[in-house]
C-alpha cells in the first residue's frame, strides 16, 4: 500500500514539476527514512534526482516521498 501512495505522490509531483511550478520540497527516502530538503526535483530513469540543500550533494532515490513546503517551513528546516 505504501508503494502505491508513494507512486501517486510522485506522479502528482512530476506533473507539477513538468508544468514549471517551482517551490520548496521535503524528500524522504522511504527505504532509510532519511529526510532531505531541496528547491528542485526531477524525474530521471525511474528515479528522482535533486540537490540536497544541507550537503550540496546530488541525491538519486528510487523510493521516495515528496512533500511541498511553504517558503517559511523550508527556511526553518534548512537554517543552520
C-alpha positions in Angstrom: 0.0 0.0 0.0 2.8 2.4 0.9 4.3 1.9 -2.6 1.0 2.9 -4.3 0.8 6.0 -2.2 4.4 6.9 -2.9 3.8 6.3 -6.6 0.8 8.5 -6.6 2.6 11.3 -4.7 5.5 11.0 -7.2 3.2 11.2 -10.2 1.5 14.3 -8.9 4.8 15.9 -8.1 6.2 15.1 -11.6 3.1 16.7 -13.2 3.6 19.8 -11.1 7.3 19.9 -11.8 6.7 19.4 -15.5 4.3 22.3 -15.6 7.1 24.6 -14.4 5.9 25.0 -10.8 8.8 25.8 -8.6 8.8 25.5 -4.8 10.3 24.0 -1.7 10.3 20.3 -1.0 10.9 17.8 1.7 12.0 14.5 0.2 12.0 11.4 2.4 13.9 8.2 1.4 11.3 5.6 2.2 13.9 2.9 2.5 16.2 4.6 5.1 13.8 7.2 6.5 16.4 9.9 5.8 14.9 13.4 5.0 16.3 15.9 2.5 15.3 19.4 1.5 15.5 20.9 -2.0 14.1 23.5 -4.3 14.0 21.4 -7.4 13.3 17.7 -8.1 13.4 16.0 -11.4 12.5 12.5 -12.5 15.2 10.6 -14.4 15.3 6.9 -15.4 12.5 5.9 -13.0 14.0 7.7 -10.0 14.1 11.2 -8.7 17.2 13.4 -8.6 17.8 16.6 -6.6 20.5 18.7 -4.9 20.3 18.3 -1.2 20.2 21.8 0.5 22.1 20.5 3.5 25.1 18.9 1.9 25.0 20.3 -1.6 25.2 16.8 -2.9 23.2 15.4 -5.8 20.9 12.7 -4.5 19.2 10.0 -6.5 16.4 7.9 -5.0 14.2 5.1 -6.4 11.8 5.0 -3.5 10.8 8.3 -2.0 8.0 10.5 -0.7 7.9 14.2 -1.8 6.1 16.9 0.2 5.8 20.5 -0.9 6.6 23.1 1.8 6.0 26.7 2.2 8.9 29.1 1.9 8.8 29.6 5.7 8.8 25.9 6.5 11.7 25.3 4.1 13.8 28.1 5.6 13.0 26.9 9.2 14.1 23.4 8.4 17.2 24.3 6.4 18.6 27.1 8.6 21.8 26.3 10.5 
